[in-house]
Amino acid sequence: DFSEDTWALHGGYGQSIPDWGQTTERVQTIDLVPRYNHMTIDSLGSGWFKGFHSTLIEIPVHFVTSPDVSAMVGLNLLACYTFTASEQWRPYIFGGGGPVYSFADIPGMGARWNGNYQFALGVEHPFNPSQSLLFEVRYHHISNAGTEEPNDPLNSVKLLVGFTF
């Protein structure tokens, strides 16, 4: 059943943090993230735990502004749980990852093809059944999993705002 599915568009800012894990380079990005949200299991739990599970597919574009001016493009498959006990503010959590291709020349990244994983906390504020405002904070990790040398990862924090349609 695809009747509850939505599309969303997010925009925001991300920055890797040197010395967080093995991250050595401060990389700054402006992010544009289109997302498809497929409701997988509806009406789970009760009380504050009431919610639904969904599968998210994203095609993020990370416009690198420092130390290079270029881009990274990915494909993410994410599992999400949205809490629906409140009608006005619906918190959600998700995690997952996928491949990332980097056009950027970032010191320490030894490969163009990399992988990423991420975890996020967000909140959705519905305006009507098909439109909502979204706020997210993400932990985002990119590395080549040791397939090339060097393999300095990027451990980043991303702040995003979006809307569903």
Salt bridges, closest charged atoms under 4 A:
ASP5 OD2 - HIS38 ND1 2.71
ASP31 OD1 - HIS62 ND1 2.62
ASP31 OD2 - LYS158 NZ 3.16
GLU58 OE2 - ARG35 NE 3.01
GLU58 OE2 - ARG138 NH2 2.74
GLU124 OE2 - ARG90 NH2 3.13
GLU136 OE2 - HIS10 NE2 3.09
GLU136 OE2 - ARG35 NH2 2.55
GLU136 OE1 - ARG138 NE 2.88
